[in-house]
Amino acid sequence: MSRKQRMKKWSRLILATTFLISGNALTPLVSEAAELVAPPGAQVWEGKMVDENGNVQQVHDERPLDKNNLQKLTVQGVEKLDNGVKLNLGEMEAYIRLLSSDISKVSIVKKGEKEFNSVGIAKTDWKAPKFTVTEDNKKIVLKSDSLTVDINKSPFGIKYLDKDGNVINEDADQGVGYDNGKPYVFKKTDKEEDFYGFGQKTTGLNHRGKEIGVWNRENLPEPVSKYTFSSIPFFIGLKGDKAYGILFDNTYRSYYDMAAESDDYYYFWADGGKLTYYFINGPEMKDIVNRYTDLTGKMQMPPEWAMGFHQSAWGYHQKDIEQVAQTYREKNIPIDGVMLDIEWMDDYKNFYFGDKFPDPDGMNKKLKDAGFHYTSIIDPAIRVPDPGQPEYIPYTEGTQKDLWVKNPDGTNYLGKVWPWGVPSKSVFPNFMKQETRDWWAKWHKPVFDKGADGIWNDMNEPANFSTVDYWTLPLDRIFETDNGEKLTHEEAHNVYAHTEAQATDQAFKTNKPNVRPFILTRASFTGTQRYATATWTGDNWSRWEMLRISIFQDANVGLTGMAMVGNDIGGFAKKPYEGVVATPELFARWVQVGAFYPFSRDHYNNDGKSPMETDAAQSLKWGRQEPWQFGKEVEDISRKYISMRYELMPYLYNAFKDAHEKGNLIFQPLVYQFQEDQNTHDIQDQFMFGQSLMMAPIVYQGATSRDVYLPEGVKWVDYWTGEVFEGGQTIHKDADLGTLPIYVKQDSIIPRREVQQHSGEKELTNLILDTYLDNKASYSFYEDDAKTEDYTRGEFNITEFNVDQKGNHIEFSQNKQTQNYASDIQSYTLKLHNATAPKKVEAANDKYAEAASMEELGKEASGYFFDSAEKVLYVKIPVNESHKVKIFN
């Protein structure tokens, strides 16, 4: 048999025999069929899809823009609107609207067509800002108090200027329009402009010079790929030190040439749909993300337990879950969550436990008694029962209600997801319909009734085990909306995960009212952050490259509105025959970073098998990946940094509150805070954790030191040594295996607490205010019950803390701005670094007594202790102290 014949014979078996896919990825297994299909060096060994000829598949063929077929539009008439203008462009018409003084919406449609809003847009009822319209023979100008929209008549083009008249952004000579139904926009740029965003792209933090594609795809974990599990058609341009944002509100596959073709322009287009984009003025990046999330929706506050550490593996059975939970507690490694991958299901049917979890009620009791919460994976595809199998009621009911995605002829589309290796079929819920979302929400009740606290939406690009359809649904499959409109999968694909997240959020609202949702999604679109609490970047390899990629991936995901983002710590997928496994060194360095991912989880592939069983049989070629599997040194390192996360929980919780209210990033690229410092624009191996802590991890194998750039404009304190550095310089830092270089912004207050083994284990009675003071520092501390929706009804506290250096004394004050929550806090411990022994500490006429030790200070209602060796002053202050506390030097 020739090689070509063997390829054809086994092509349908490639993935069935060569890979197993967890709630996620493809992991190679040696088999006879694999050897026939994939001789040494074949692409299949790289975890990529191949067609029947052995060619690597990515996605369906791209549709390039024909630059010889661009439109030349001119303005032939103007009509003023209450928030902008409507322009006659001949066969086309344009709507240029000012939604606010800093947000402009541009729509170009055929005459008589309505403007478009995708499901990603949350806010459409904008109050028109104050603006003026002027017109002459050459241009029309809309002007608000902070943004000018200068519209050229012939050829039609738009220029945006700030309030000082500086050009922020303008159309290039090629203009805007349609090429055979493909909407496009060309923009001018220069060599100094940088680009960020687009979600979880793997090609770098700064996208200048890159070609980007937006089409959610089962990535089959290729470390660097144009198409990823999730991608967002939103980017931020940074020209010098001024930024703007553009959201291309189009759900078709879209493309972005970010000055790859020319240094003078960039452009973007889509395979179809209407030309709609939003321009968002800055000039600060944080202002852009805030306004973008005003438009697309703010994230909901997660429950505190979801902010803790999580453990999972593809293969955990009930006995593994219980063993792992018990071991975490025995080893005093803090953790809140365990996650159930697809093996929990009854024959891979959603909503029901199977025989690998023989006593879910007993498991739930053990977990809850030990302070654990658990999250269950729910894939969108619904399995069609095989002949002879018992009725699967969710499938029967969904079929009777006509809830599935359709073929063009109106029949139900039958795809293939789980289980692998048998000729079963699956249907796909059409989440564009409210009736489908109602059905989906209802069927989560049995999952919640068994004790699940969170839901993990996986495989929702949507993934479909079909190489001929590029691992998703065929492009011509039909989604019917509530108003009877029929959309093809080509238009609905990118928003499939978004509408599933909407349905899952409804499941919480229906079945767990007043309980904060925790929804983890793999794929997403514009605005998904208002439904799904968190995302992770899909299946990754246990490779150093993936550790490095995770840093800029998470930064760019945050810049597109999804603040709670993380990666599989240690790497999910393995290639043991190439040494691609989680080594002790790799895991140690990864957990140092991962302890500060906004969503922090150790997740690994065990081929769907029980780790306890494969351990006993020595049947896998790679080991387990819980922190203690790598020896005592790595276990201690893991405990150290995960414990630090739990100490910092008040700080992290307040960072999530800022994300919920303002769209702020938690995991920040340096450029987000320091865009005026040009040196930060391309740094992608350091990050800010919240507003005050900078991490500079070791991300190369064998390295025990690195250069660290300290952004200008502030002083920086080495977290471990207390050494103070001026910003605007690069320093060299030694870092053995147990050390993550951390630097604190001077003049910061960082709220902390004692370590817990899980959230809610101990009441927060003493809030530590970790203070690095040079001149003055302030912090607005937010507190609520951390688990219910009561905060949305005003049940929270906000206390403003201020610490000022004033001549010969330091002054602490608090201002209880809002007090609508019954807090357990009884005292604050002001912890001043680089301090001197005080002469006295007093609040009005009340003199604070000096304690002989920290233990003695802990027993007192007020007082102070000076640690002369560490040069740290601890001042214990009653929570109801109404006077300023003065510390005299």
Stockholm file with secondary structure:
# STOCKHOLM 1.0

chainA/1-889         MSRKQRMKKWSRLILATTFLISGNALTPLVSEAAELVAPPGAQVWEGKMVDENGNVQQVHDERPLDKNNLQKLTVQGVEKLDNGVKLNLGEMEAYIRLLSSDISKVSIVKKGEKEFNSVGIAKTDWKAPKFTVTEDNKKIVLKSDSLTVDINKSPFGIKYLDKDGNVINEDADQGVGYDNGKPYVFKKTDKEEDFYGFGQKTTGLNHRGKEIGVWNRENLPEPVSKYTFSSIPFFIGLKGDKAYGILFDNTYRSYYDMAAESDDYYYFWADGGKLTYYFINGPEMKDIVNRYTDLTGKMQMPPEWAMGFHQSAWGYHQKDIEQVAQTYREKNIPIDGVMLDIEWMDDYKNFYFGDKFPDPDGMNKKLKDAGFHYTSIIDPAIRVPDPGQPEYIPYTEGTQKDLWVKNPDGTNYLGKVWPWGVPSKSVFPNFMKQETRDWWAKWHKPVFDKGADGIWNDMNEPANFSTVDYWTLPLDRIFETDNGEKLTHEEAHNVYAHTEAQATDQAFKTNKPNVRPFILTRASFTGTQRYATATWTGDNWSRWEMLRISIFQDANVGLTGMAMVGNDIGGFAKKPYEGVVATPELFARWVQVGAFYPFSRDHYNNDGKSPMETDAAQSLKWGRQEPWQFGKEVEDISRKYISMRYELMPYLYNAFKDAHEKGNLIFQPLVYQFQEDQNTHDIQDQFMFGQSLMMAPIVYQGATSRDVYLPEGVKWVDYWTGEVFEGGQTIHKDADLGTLPIYVKQDSIIPRREVQQHSGEKELTNLILDTYLDNKASYSFYEDDAKTEDYTRGEFNITEFNVDQKGNHIEFSQNKQTQNYASDIQSYTLKLHNATAPKKVEAANDKYAEAASMEELGKEASGYFFDSAEKVLYVKIPVNESHKVKIFN
#=GR chainA/1-889 SS CCHHHHHHHHGGGHHHHHEEECSSCEEECCCHHHHHHCCTTCGGGGTCCBCTTSCBCCSSCCCCCCTTSCCCCCCCEEEEETTEEEEEETTEEEEEEESSSSEEEEEEEETTCCCCCCTTCCCCCCCCCCCEEEECSSEEEEECSSEEEEEETTTTEEEEEETTSCEEEEEEEEEEEEETTEEEEEEECCTTEEEEEEESCSSCSCCTTEEEEECCCCCTTCSSCSSCSCEEEEEEEEETTEEEEEEECCCSCEEEEEEEEETTEEEEEESSSCEEEEEEECSSHHHHHHHHHHHHCCCCCCCGGGGSEEEEEETCCHHHHHHHHHHHHHTTCCCCEEEECGGGEETTEEEEECTTSSCHHHHHHHHHHTTCEEEEEECSCEEECCTTSCCCHHHHHHHHTTCBCBCTTSSBCCBCCSSTTSCCEEECBCTTSHHHHHHHHHTTHHHHHTTCCEEEECSTTTCCSCGGGTTSCCTTCEEECTTSCEEEHHHHGGGHHHHHHHHHHHHHHHHSTTBCCCEEESSCCTTGGGTCSEEECCCCBSSHHHHHHHHHHHHHHHHTTCCSEECBTTCSBCBGGGTBSCCHHHHHHHHHHHTTSSSEEEEEECTTSCHHHHHHHTCSSSCCCSGGGGCHHHHHHHHHHHHHHHHTHHHHHHHHHHHHHHCCCSEECHHHHCTTCGGGTTCCSCEEETTTEEECCCCSTTCCEEEEEECTTSEEEETTTCCEEESSEEEEEECCTTCCCEEEESSEEEEECCCCSSTTSSCCCEEEEEEECSSEEEEEEEECCSSBSGGGGTCCEEEEEEEEEETTEEEEEEEEEEECSCCCCCEEEEEESSCCCCSEEEETTEECCBCSSHHHHHHSSSEEEEETTTTEEEEEEETTCCSCEEEEC
#=GC SS_cons         CCHHHHHHHHGGGHHHHHEEECSSCEEECCCHHHHHHCCTTCGGGGTCCBCTTSCBCCSSCCCCCCTTSCCCCCCCEEEEETTEEEEEETTEEEEEEESSSSEEEEEEEETTCCCCCCTTCCCCCCCCCCCEEEECSSEEEEECSSEEEEEETTTTEEEEEETTSCEEEEEEEEEEEEETTEEEEEEECCTTEEEEEEESCSSCSCCTTEEEEECCCCCTTCSSCSSCSCEEEEEEEEETTEEEEEEECCCSCEEEEEEEEETTEEEEEESSSCEEEEEEECSSHHHHHHHHHHHHCCCCCCCGGGGSEEEEEETCCHHHHHHHHHHHHHTTCCCCEEEECGGGEETTEEEEECTTSSCHHHHHHHHHHTTCEEEEEECSCEEECCTTSCCCHHHHHHHHTTCBCBCTTSSBCCBCCSSTTSCCEEECBCTTSHHHHHHHHHTTHHHHHTTCCEEEECSTTTCCSCGGGTTSCCTTCEEECTTSCEEEHHHHGGGHHHHHHHHHHHHHHHHSTTBCCCEEESSCCTTGGGTCSEEECCCCBSSHHHHHHHHHHHHHHHHTTCCSEECBTTCSBCBGGGTBSCCHHHHHHHHHHHTTSSSEEEEEECTTSCHHHHHHHTCSSSCCCSGGGGCHHHHHHHHHHHHHHHHTHHHHHHHHHHHHHHCCCSEECHHHHCTTCGGGTTCCSCEEETTTEEECCCCSTTCCEEEEEECTTSEEEETTTCCEEESSEEEEEECCTTCCCEEEESSEEEEECCCCSSTTSSCCCEEEEEEECSSEEEEEEEECCSSBSGGGGTCCEEEEEEEEEETTEEEEEEEEEEECSCCCCCEEEEEESSCCCCSEEEETTEECCBCSSHHHHHHSSSEEEEETTTTEEEEEEETTCCSCEEEEC
//
